[in-house]
């Protein structure tokens, strides 16, 4: 089970590499020159005064800057140019349109002069602006005496992408304007167009074609273009139609339509100068059995008065039944209804970001990211399971959208903005737990399509997984139960009965017990967790640590310890002292093994590889490359395995060897040749996922530095890694300035600082948010209340946190008169001083003012 697919990146990795420069890697003088020459960020973008919109000032961003429009069921990726990809749950088997620049062209043509322009590719010098907002995107341009504004959004409860088009006539005479809206249909076809035109012959990854195009149909009926695929997934005897129907409709009468690229564009032309737009009329030819992907083009006409304006709605959607579509089309053909739905989307997102945790610090750009955009990224990644009806994490990042959901609940709990959703996610995941440890996986998963469509059972039956020994991902699905209880104080959830896959049921606590029993199965005789042959741990690219099934993961041992400690604390509060004591004994056993076997003198070893009679340490000072790994140091501190002295020494080693100009690298020095005891991790170019900067491990390192009482190191790593800082280097960073990517290319590479895997939640946004709010600002839940333990820059005078917690709201004001970076001197709640630095639970539905003074 891998977290990510390995997508092609050859165009980015070619070229000369810079050499490794020593202990702490820093950018070369050449890279600094690139940074100096990069335009000021305001040349590309700026945020609105309230921070709720990213205003993109030029269309030629380094890569497409996307927005994810999602109502938990239907998703649309919309770029800054107005190109979009639509789907419902499963991107591979339930996609509606093809990705990025294949769909979304919007043409405006003056009927009198025949001149036209393409909104997505505006002429040089034409006024242009894109506003990426929460749940919508607005694209504006002016040309040929027209001012055009198009807003794209997904309503909260319908499976449709709305294009709300407002056209204003800037000249003092009436005009007729033709509008052509275009998409390229996927229709559940897993072979999406990538590079070359399809040839209809087989759908291999090199031609990008799809034989399934031969079974697709597109036709106009009642002013709506309908699109279906009659043979889906397979061409064998099990074939059946795609279970949905796609449609493209509009609020004005259809003048003409097209369904084939060749008819619309014409021979020897491109989408920039299509023959149909030039003529002012489409071919009106339906599609059935062609080699190329089918298109959908609607031609509408506006009658504009002198200096007047008119609105047009284009709706692109999908439904399970064709009969549902006329109702949807009629609903959104009413401009006022579409505008009301847009307002509901804006209200939903405004209320969501306002009711969750809010911070106010001297770092205003970080505040904007923490208060608005990281919350938005978290919520936008959630989906509702089509079979269970429960919500949870739906996918990992753009380009890594899988076909199933049910795991990674740690990535839901880590940002507690919607506790009802978090509870649903916990219940969903635990209800998929298996009882037979010999099956090789702890939990099953839910397909992102109806099980009946895929001919699989629901609820799922017991299934065999790939793990001979428990995997890191499975450990991380147990302790979020404790995190949820710390946030809510709701121990009663442990009494909730939930099913097991294959029959029977148990309480949430019994699920937790079985989960812990399962995750402890893989310990070696030395007390460290073994890895399944050919698989890594959290880092799945360490896939040759365990070629024989004897390799051991030190990081996973630390994760086990953290799980045992957190769950033991909850078990004790729940009155299960026997279980708590047993888990702490196991914690101590693994803790002793780690500190006996894996302490290297100044840091912790990362793993022990097999392949020789004696296990081989990985991540030791004796290694010429990959001698120190970040995660082993961070998790030693987070889990409590490292005592105070070792915690500080390990994190000081991080400072010395791993902190680069763009954040902490995952390892150093980078591998320059393949290491048979490491695996894929050593096969990348130095800096490219090999001594790069991952946002999630950076977040863990920030947490560890705070726990080790090294506030200066913590904030230094946070500031260097955070998106508000990295996106200032627009031409280097390349990705969106409002949504975290998974990682940044590391300093040994000539493309150092380039973002990889856009819109990544788990490896990106989550842990940067968590490390800042919970550890730098230091406001985090405990079973007995809300801890306030800041680890801040000493130059800060003050900061504030507004926090809802267990039925009350706390306005926490922290002042720093002595210019220290940690230590609470006093805490006053509603005018009464209390001892310590834990806010007691009030649960009275009221607002409480908490004044904290630093200085101890």
Secondary structure, DSSP 8 states (H G I E B T S, - for coil): --S------HHHH-S------SSS----HHHHHHHHHS--GGGTEEE-TTSSEEEE--S--SS--EEEEE-SS-EEEEETTS-EEEESS-TTTSBSB-SGGGS--EEEEETTT--EEEGGG--TT--EEEEEETTEEEEEEEETTEEEEEEEEE-SSSSEEEEEEEEEE-SSS-EEEEEEEEEEB-SS-SS---SS---SS---TTT---GGGGGEEEEEETTEEEEEESSBS-SSTT-B--S-EEEEEESS---EEE--HHHHH-TT--TTS-HHHHHT------EES-SS--EEEEEEEEEE-TT-EEEEEEEEEEESSGGGHHHHHHHHTSHHHHHHHHHHHHHHHHHHHHHS-EEE-S-HHHHHIIIIIHHHHHHHTEEE-TTT--EEE--SBTTB--SEES--THHHHTS-S-HHHHHHHHHHHHTTBBS-GGGS-SB--EESS-HHHHT--SS------S-SS--HHHHTTTTHHHHHHHHH--GGGGG-EEE-BTS-EEEHHHHHHHHHHHHTTTB-TTSSEE--TT--SSSTT-TTTTSSS--EEHHHHHHHHHHHHHHHHHHHHTT-HHHHHHHHHHHHHHHHHHHHHSB-SSSB--EEE-SSSS-EEESSTT-SSS-EEHHHHHHHHHTT-S-HHHHHHHHHHHHHHTEETTEE-SEES--SS--TTT-GGGSS-TTSSSS-EEHHHHHHHHHHHHHTT-HHHHHHHHHHHSHHHHTTSHHHH-S-SSS--SEE--TTSTTTT-EESSS-IIIIIHHHHHIIIIIIS-EEEETTEEEE--B--TT--EEEEEEEETTEEEEEEEE-TT--SB-EEEEEETTEEESSSEE----SS-EEEEEEEE--
